[in-house]
Amino acid sequence: MTALVATPTTVDQAHDDLTHVVCYCDPNLALCGTDVTDSDWVDEDEDTTCVVCVDLVDQPCPRCGR
């Protein structure tokens, strides 16, 4: 099972407003490998989802196999 999570904004990535997809087995790590610890959960209607996460969302999670 996956869910969307917003990327935490830091000074180094202030231009990055992407949302990422996570598996419930590790909600602090996006499917693309981005650390999304302490990020807010967002609706699935977001238009700016990470393209790497989108490519991986239909694949089994590499950590839990879901």
N, C-alpha and C positions, 0 to 999 in steps of 0.2 A: 504494500500500500504506500502511496506517495502523497506528498502535500507540498504546497508552495510556501516559500518563506522569503522574505525580503533580505537582501544583502545588507549587513551592517555598513554604515558609511564611515570611513575614516578620512583623514586628511589626504592620504595617498591615493584614495580611490573615490574622491568626492564626485567625480564625473560618472561613476557607475551606479545607475539606478535600476539594475536588473533584479528580477526575482529569480530564485533558484528552487529547484525541486529536491525534496529530501525524502528518504524512506523513514518510516516510523521506527525502524531498528536503531537509527542514529540520527535524531532530529537536529543535531549540531553540525552535521556534515552533508553538504549538498551532493547530489549524484556526480557533479563535475569535480568534486574535491574541494570546493570553497567552504571555508569555515563560516557557518552562519549562526554561531553561538550568540544568544541574546538578541536575535532578530525577531521582529514581529511577524506573526502569521498573517498572510494576505489571502484575499479571495482568488479563486481559480480564474477569474475574468481578467487578470492582469495581462497587458499587451507586451510587456517588456521582459519576458522570461528568457533566461539564459539559453542560447541555442544548443549548447552541449547538453544541458539537462533535458531539453526537449528531445534530443536524439536518444538519450538514455532512458527516458521515462517508460518506454514499452519493453525494455529489456529487464530480465531478472536482476534484482539488487545484487551487486558483487559481494556484499557483506552477509546477507541473510538468505538470499535466493528467492525472495518474494517477487 
